[in-house]
Amino acid sequence: MANVELLAPAGSVETFRAALDGGADAVYVGAPGFNARNLARDLRLEEIGAMIRHCHSLDKKLYVAANSLVLERELPALIENLALLQELQPDGLIVQDLGLIHLVRKYFPKLQLHGSTLMMAHNSEAVGFLGNLGCRRVVLARELTLKEIRIITAKRGETEIEIFIHGAMCFSYSGLCLFSSYLGGKSGLRGRCVQPCRRAYSTARQKGRGRDGKVDPARYLFSMNDLNGLEVLPELLESGITSLKIEGRLRSAHYVRNIVMAYRKVLDAAPGEQEKAVAEAKVLAEMAMSRKTSTGYFLSPQPAEAITPFHSGNMGIHLGRFSAVKTAGEERICRFVVKGGLAVGDRLRLHQEPGGERVAFRLKTLFVGGSPQEQAVAGSKVSIALPDEFQPRPGGHVEVYKIDGASGGQFSDGSYLQVSAVSRELTGLQGKLAKKIEDIVATVCVSGETEGQSEIQKKAMRSGHHGRPSSTPKGPGIEWWLKIDSAKAVLADLPFSPDRFLLSFDKQMLSQAGQIKGWLGKRSRMVTWALPPLIMENDLPRCRKQIALLIRSGFRSFQLGHISQVSIFAGEKVHLSADYTCNLLNNQAIALASGLGLEKAQTSIEMDRDALKQLVAGHRRGRGNRDETWARTIPLGLTVYGTPALYTSRLAASHFQYDRQILSPKNEGYVIRKKEGFTQTFPERPFSLLPYLPELREMGISYVVVDVCEGMSTTRNLQELQERLTNSGRYGKLPTFNYLGTLE
């Protein structure tokens, strides 16, 4: 069959062994502290270095995933890691953060860049842009069909294309999920996702739920089945892709070995033996203890099998359930009838219902019929000791899953990783590279608490802004943009006067662009059109045509939803800015955006107060630096009010009940809506940083965005907004997203 790379995950030395023993051509691991998987323990640099050498000795490749978004305060550690990684010579660095790309291009050019799936490469424009930015390879979004993959691959130029072929699927497009972050600062884009998509949600039968108290049974509305591409593998191999990627740096060695072996079997099959090989591979995959699987989006943009709403979406073999917990000596134990084989050393996961909390642990003690045993067969009544961190919830039950067997040993050929030798070399390299690292850090970073930040705090204290909301009797006191998706509201008399209108680039608004221009007259120069982060391949020609019509009509200002959209405006005399969906969290990311010609940029909507202060201070520091990195500082903005999309999905599942309240296990309210071909999930209440506008102004934020899209532009809501802006009404406090908390 076609010569396509089989790329396997490794979250530990054990899974690294399993991947190679299973027949992987290449392995990818996470960079310590900067990868988008919250592992129990990151691999150490010396382990990664030993893995690289071992792979190269076998004529195989190893890629390092540094695909987390990076905060300003993390830049010094990132720079040190990049310097050492360049010396270790991995075959590629998988990245998401634009600032990391900027650093690699300028200071660490020997590192080969691969664009992560978190960069949302969903069309040929994005692939071409990332290729021009220096990415040798691009990992496509997981939501693409076979047809779309073929079209994009045909237009790729010299850029290699990698796709996910097997493993977990996110409900939201990777790079656009804010749900975990919104719940408490654990950002999925920084590898801290608490997987709210795996929780059970209930649907209120009517909007006024409080009147009758009736709620539908909780269901797993967003819990995606795993991807399994074995059936479509022959077709994929004809599409021109470079690499088939298996997801799973959090998975067990048993899982990795079985899945790699399954795909190896099909890839190595003779032309007439493919059908038989696929059948045998399916048996191997079924033994891997994964979730229920489907072919994902390969065969349809609306796959019917993508979600099984009555199934929790847990990985592993379901062993049984229990509700009672008893104490035996110093241990807490549970009893249940086991549905499958169980042995001491197996790794289990406990899933609590209805809350959705999960705890994984290695089984140390097992009792069958009251006697200690090493193993039990299906149908046995067993007792097991529960882990200390497990806290049972009253009124529910607990499902038990087996997710891994006992741990393994060395490589099948009996060899071991030479970690100690690499460790000694790294110690020497740290001394050798210390001056280079120090110079780069001094050039691009603000050390410690930063002078800029301290001055901001002093000004805030003099102004009475002691980290608390301040009144704004004369209005916001800062340039503010009104984001709106209702032409009717734009054409009406508003109770306030925004400095700029940020108009949603959707069909309804575009159809009334001429009317809006006529109504605003000269004020149409106040209009910026906000492009969406997702423009699918077949929509690109239409969007280009609409943009050209807007430019000919005199509109010259556009906000990019995805950084690659800058290429759409090549040669045009326009004013470009970045939306928060471009995920800018550090000064190097903003420097890259500025270098692309953007005149303004919103910082990430996920930022907490300290992270934002450090970013602004780092960006402002460039004004006095002659380094070309700081050729031009640009005004920074922030969305301070609205109901941001927490999920943006391609899937419109039949079990979704649109425009109706859904409730989390903690009774938090959300609503699912269809919009421009996508399914989006929003919080019921807006978040608001309006009381903190004076503080943001003192900090150095140049403009703020007030978002009244998604039905929030009613007369009543706009009047409330006016009173919140001027602090002239009495309203309850609203959530502040992560601003007063901590972004992890």
URLIN-V524800 format. One record per residue. N is the residue number from 1. PSI is psi in degrees with one decimal (none if undefined). D_FIRST is the distance of its C-alpha to the first C-alpha in whole Angstrom. Layout:
N	PSI	D_FIRST
N	PSI	D_FIRST
This chain:
1	179.7	0
2	150.0	4
3	83.5	7
4	138.2	8
5	136.5	11
6	113.1	13
7	124.4	16
8	153.9	19
9	154.0	23
10	112.9	25
11	-3.2	29
12	169.2	31
13	-36.6	30
14	-45.0	29
15	-26.8	26
16	-45.4	25
17	-45.0	25
18	-39.7	24
19	-45.5	21
20	-41.1	20
21	-30.5	21
22	-16.2	18
23	21.5	15
24	143.5	16
25	-25.4	15
26	158.1	18
27	145.8	21
28	140.3	23
29	168.1	27
30	138.2	30
31	136.5	33
32	118.6	36
33	-8.5	38
34	36.0	36
35	153.8	33
36	41.6	32
37	126.9	32
38	80.7	36
39	156.5	35
40	-36.9	38
41	125.3	38
42	148.7	36
43	140.6	34
44	157.4	36
45	-37.5	36
46	-33.2	36
47	-42.4	34
48	-42.4	31
49	-41.2	32
50	-35.9	31
51	-41.6	28
52	-47.7	27
53	-40.2	28
54	-43.5	27
55	-46.7	23
56	-31.9	24
57	-21.2	25
58	7.1	21
59	36.3	20
60	171.6	19
61	155.9	20
62	129.3	23
63	146.3	24
64	124.7	27
65	108.6	28
66	57.3	32
67	28.0	31
68	150.7	35
69	145.9	37
70	128.6	40
71	159.8	44
72	-44.6	46
73	-14.4	48
74	-5.2	44
75	-43.7	44
76	-45.5	45
77	-38.2	43
78	-44.0	40
79	-42.3	41
80	-43.5	42
81	-41.5	38
82	-40.9	37
83	-43.1	39
84	-39.6	38
85	-37.9	34
86	-36.8	34
87	-29.9	35
88	-17.7	33
89	57.8	30
90	166.4	27
91	-8.6	24
92	153.1	25
93	115.0	28
94	122.3	27
95	154.6	30
96	-40.4	32
97	127.8	35
98	-31.5	36
99	-37.4	39
100	-41.7	37
101	-43.4	35
102	-42.8	38
103	-44.9	39
104	-45.2	36
105	-37.3	36
106	-39.8	39
107	-21.3	40
108	58.5	36
109	-13.1	34
110	-13.9	32
111	127.1	31
112	126.2	27
113	136.9	28
114	127.6	25
115	120.3	26
116	157.8	26
117	-21.1	26
118	-11.7	30
119	2.2	30
120	46.3	29
121	94.7	27
122	-0.1	27
123	171.9	27
124	-27.4	26
125	-43.7	30
126	-41.8	29
127	-44.7	26
128	-41.3	28
129	-48.3	31
130	-34.1	29
131	-44.5	27
132	-24.8	31
133	-10.0	32
134	3.8	30
135	114.2	27
136	-31.3	24
137	148.7	22
138	130.7	23
139	115.5	22
140	157.2	22
141	147.4	25
142	-4.8	23
143	13.6	25
144	147.4	23
145	166.5	21
146	-42.5	18
147	-44.4	20
148	-38.1	22
149	-43.2	19
150	-45.2	18
151	-46.8	21
152	-42.9	22
153	-35.9	18
154	-23.5	20
155	9.1	23
156	-18.9	22
157	-129.0	23
158	-3.2	22
159	130.5	22
160	146.9	19
161	128.4	18
162	139.5	17
163	152.3	17
164	131.4	19
165	-20.7	16
166	142.9	19
167	-165.5	22
168	146.3	26
169	136.8	27
170	142.8	30
171	-43.8	32
172	155.0	33
173	133.0	31
174	132.3	30
175	-11.6	33
176	5.9	36
177	120.2	37
178	0.4	40
179	-51.6	41
180	-38.9	41
181	-41.9	43
182	-30.5	45
183	-19.5	46
184	27.0	47
185	5.4	46
186	92.4	43
187	126.7	40
188	-25.5	37
189	-7.1	36
190	18.2	37
191	22.5	35
192	20.2	38
193	132.5	37
194	10.0	39
195	59.1	37
196	-19.5	40
197	-17.9	37
198	4.2	37
199	160.2	41
200	132.2	42
201	145.7	44
202	157.5	47
203	124.0	48
204	135.6	52
205	-20.8	53
206	160.4	55
207	-40.6	56
208	62.8	59
209	-32.7	58
210	-18.8	61
211	-30.8	63
212	-13.1	62
213	10.5	59
214	129.0	57
215	136.0	53
216	154.9	50
217	145.9	48
218	139.5	46
219	159.3	42
220	79.2	39
221	-32.3	39
222	3.2	36
223	102.5	34
224	141.0	30
225	158.7	28
226	155.5	25
227	136.2	22
228	110.2	19
229	15.5	16
230	-40.9	14
231	-33.4	15
232	4.3	14
233	-45.0	10
234	-39.9	8
235	-38.9	11
236	-37.9	11
237	-19.3	8
238	-2.0	9
239	-10.9	13
240	14.1	12
241	160.3	13
242	-38.4	13
243	139.2	14
244	119.7	13
245	130.2	17
246	125.6	19
247	149.1	22
248	41.0	25
249	-11.3	27
250	-2.6	30
251	167.7	28
252	164.6	29
253	-38.3	27
254	-46.1	26
255	-51.0	24
256	-46.2	22
257	-46.8	21
258	-43.4	20
259	-41.1	18
260	-43.9	16
261	-37.9	16
262	-47.9	15
263	-31.8	12
264	-40.0	11
265	-42.9	11
266	-41.0	9
267	-33.2	6
268	-1.1	7
269	143.1	7
270	156.4	7
271	-40.2	7
272	0.0	10
273	10.1	11
274	-43.7	9
275	-42.4	13
276	-40.3	14
277	-39.8	12
278	-42.6	13
279	-43.5	17
280	-36.3	17
281	-36.1	15
282	-36.9	18
283	-44.2	21
284	-43.2	20
285	-37.0	20
286	-23.9	23
287	-0.5	25
288	-2.1	25
289	52.6	28
290	-172.9	27
291	176.3	28
292	143.7	28
293	162.3	25
294	176.0	23
295	13.9	21
296	-138.0	23
297	2.3	23
298	-41.5	20
299	-11.5	21
300	142.6	25
301	-11.4	27
302	69.4	29
303	124.9	27
304	-25.6	30
305	9.8	28
306	-34.0	28
307	138.3	32
308	94.6	34
309	-17.0	37
310	8.0	39
311	139.7	37
312	-19.4	37
313	18.9	33
314	146.1	34
315	152.7	31
316	-175.1	31
317	126.7	33
318	120.2	36
319	-21.5	39
320	-170.1	42
321	158.1	45
322	160.6	48
323	-24.8	51
324	140.2	54
325	130.0	54
326	163.2	56
327	131.6	58
328	102.7	58
329	-123.8	60
330	1.2	58
331	150.2	55
332	134.3	54
333	161.0	52
334	158.3	51
335	139.8	50
336	166.0	48
337	119.5	46
338	135.0	43
339	-13.8	40
340	179.6	38
341	143.0	38
342	139.8	39
343	153.2	40
344	133.9	42
345	-17.3	39
346	148.9	37
347	127.3	36
348	157.1	38
349	132.8	38
350	127.9	42
351	113.4	42
352	136.9	45
353	139.4	46
354	2.8	47
355	-33.1	47
356	0.8	43
357	144.0	44
358	142.0	41
359	130.2	42
360	146.2	39
361	162.9	41
362	126.9	40
363	123.3	42
364	-32.7	45
365	140.9	47
366	130.5	47
367	133.6	50
368	117.2	49
369	29.8	53
370	-4.1	55
371	140.1	53
372	133.7	51
373	159.6	48
374	-23.2	44
375	164.4	42
376	149.0	43
377	163.9	41
378	137.2	41
379	-8.8	44
380	147.2	46
381	114.1	49
382	157.2	48
383	135.5	49
384	149.3	48
385	137.0	49
386	150.6	48
387	154.8	47
388	-34.7	50
389	-6.1	49
390	124.0	48
391	100.8	51
392	141.8	51
393	134.1	52
394	147.3	55
395	3.9	55
396	-163.1	51
397	171.8	49
398	128.5	46
399	141.4	42
400	128.1	41
401	142.0	37
402	121.2	35
403	-6.8	32
404	152.9	32
405	-165.7	33
406	154.0	35
407	158.6	33
408	-162.8	32
409	-136.7	32
410	-176.1	31
411	157.9	27
412	-24.2	26
413	4.0	27
414	-0.8	30
415	165.5	30
416	161.4	32
417	141.0	32
418	68.0	35
419	-40.6	36
420	-37.6	40
421	-43.5	39
422	-36.6	37
423	-42.4	40
424	-39.8	43
425	-39.4	41
426	-36.7	41
427	-43.0	44
428	-38.8	45
429	-36.0	43
430	-40.0	45
431	-41.3	48
432	-36.0	46
433	-2.0	45
434	-44.7	48
435	-41.3	50
436	-45.7	46
437	-44.0	46
438	-41.0	49
439	-41.0	50
440	-44.2	47
441	-42.8	48
442	-30.4	51
443	-41.7	50
444	-9.3	48
445	157.4	49
446	118.2	52
447	153.3	53
448	-139.2	55
449	-10.7	57
450	139.0	57
451	-41.8	60
452	-43.7	59
453	-41.6	58
454	-41.0	62
455	-38.6	64
456	-45.2	62
457	-39.2	63
458	-44.2	67
459	-40.7	67
460	-40.0	66
461	-42.0	69
462	-30.6	71
463	-2.1	70
464	13.7	70
465	84.6	67
466	45.8	66
467	15.1	63
468	161.2	64
469	145.4	64
470	148.7	67
471	151.3	69
472	73.9	68
473	-24.7	71
474	13.8	70
475	-171.5	67
476	-34.3	64
477	17.9	65
478	149.2	61
479	130.4	59
480	141.8	58
481	139.0	55
482	113.2	55
483	129.1	52
484	146.1	52
485	20.1	50
486	112.9	53
487	-33.6	55
488	-41.1	58
489	-36.5	58
490	-38.4	58
491	-7.1	61
492	170.3	63
493	111.9	66
494	152.9	64
495	7.1	66
496	171.7	65
497	95.1	64
498	156.3	60
499	-23.4	60
500	142.6	57
501	128.1	55
502	102.5	51
503	134.1	50
504	130.6	47
505	67.2	44
506	171.4	44
507	-40.6	45
508	-45.1	48
509	-41.5	49
510	-34.7	48
511	-17.8	50
512	20.5	53
513	-41.9	52
514	-42.2	55
515	-40.6	58
516	-42.8	57
517	-42.3	57
518	-39.8	61
519	-43.6	62
520	-27.0	61
521	-127.2	63
522	-23.5	63
523	-6.1	61
524	-16.4	58
525	-13.8	57
526	-0.3	57
527	132.1	54
528	132.2	50
529	126.6	47
530	105.5	45
531	146.6	41
532	158.5	39
533	-20.9	37
534	120.6	34
535	105.6	33
536	160.5	30
537	-45.3	28
538	-11.4	30
539	-8.8	33
540	-47.9	33
541	-42.3	35
542	-42.5	38
543	-41.3	38
544	-42.4	39
545	-43.2	41
546	-39.6	43
547	-43.0	43
548	-40.6	45
549	-40.6	47
550	-42.5	48
551	-43.0	49
552	-26.5	51
553	-6.7	53
554	-2.0	54
555	128.7	52
556	2.0	51
557	129.2	50
558	140.0	46
559	127.9	45
560	130.8	41
561	-22.9	39
562	136.4	36
563	-28.0	37
564	-17.5	34
565	-11.0	36
566	-30.6	39
567	-21.1	36
568	-27.4	38
569	14.9	41
570	127.1	40
571	-6.6	44
572	145.7	46
573	88.6	49
574	167.8	48
575	119.5	49
576	141.3	46
577	171.2	46
578	137.0	44
579	168.1	43
580	-17.9	43
581	-7.1	40
582	-7.8	39
583	61.9	39
584	112.8	42
585	-4.0	43
586	163.2	44
587	-26.9	46
588	-34.9	43
589	-40.8	41
590	-35.1	44
591	-40.4	44
592	-43.6	41
593	-42.0	42
594	-41.6	45
595	-22.9	43
596	-5.1	41
597	4.0	45
598	139.1	45
599	-21.5	49
600	161.3	49
601	132.2	47
602	137.7	47
603	171.4	46
604	139.2	44
605	-14.0	46
606	-9.3	45
607	140.0	47
608	173.6	50
609	-48.7	54
610	-42.3	53
611	-38.7	50
612	-42.8	51
613	-45.2	54
614	-38.4	52
615	-48.9	50
616	-42.4	52
617	-42.1	54
618	-38.4	51
619	-41.8	51
620	-27.9	55
621	-26.5	55
622	-14.9	53
623	-27.3	56
624	10.7	58
625	130.6	55
626	-8.2	54
627	142.9	51
628	-19.7	48
629	-32.5	46
630	34.5	50
631	-33.2	50
632	120.5	51
633	149.0	52
634	152.9	51
635	139.7	53
636	140.3	51
637	174.7	51
638	133.9	51
639	124.4	50
640	-0.5	53
641	137.5	54
642	-178.9	51
643	87.0	49
644	150.1	46
645	119.1	42
646	-34.2	41
647	141.5	38
648	111.6	36
649	153.9	34
650	-20.3	32
651	130.2	32
652	79.1	35
653	150.7	35
654	-22.6	38
655	-3.1	40
656	137.5	41
657	101.9	44
658	148.4	45
659	27.2	48
660	150.7	49
661	135.0	50
662	149.9	48
663	135.4	49
664	171.2	47
665	-20.0	48
666	15.5	51
667	25.5	52
668	137.6	51
669	134.9	50
670	169.5	47
671	139.0	47
672	132.8	43
673	152.0	43
674	135.4	41
675	117.4	41
676	41.3	40
677	3.9	36
678	160.4	36
679	125.6	38
680	145.2	40
681	127.7	42
682	150.9	45
683	150.0	48
684	-38.0	51
685	145.1	53
686	157.5	53
687	159.1	53
688	129.4	56
689	16.2	57
690	-36.9	59
691	-13.2	62
692	15.0	60
693	-41.9	60
694	-40.3	63
695	-41.9	61
696	-39.0	58
697	-45.8	60
698	-34.1	62
699	-31.4	59
700	7.2	57
701	129.6	55
702	-31.9	56
703	155.9	55
704	154.2	54
705	126.0	53
706	115.5	54
707	113.9	52
708	30.9	53
709	178.8	50
710	48.8	49
711	9.3	53
712	7.5	55
713	26.5	57
714	160.8	59
715	-42.0	63
716	-45.6	63
717	-38.3	60
718	-36.2	61
719	-41.6	65
720	-40.3	64
721	-43.3	62
722	-42.5	65
723	-32.2	67
724	-38.0	64
725	-37.0	64
726	0.8	67
727	40.8	68
728	2.9	71
729	172.1	70
730	105.4	69
731	154.1	66
732	161.7	64
733	145.4	61
734	159.9	58
735	154.4	55
736	22.2	54
737	-126.5	50
738	-0.1	50
739	-43.3	53
740	0.7	55
741	-141.7	53
742	125.6	50
743	118.8	46
744	none	44
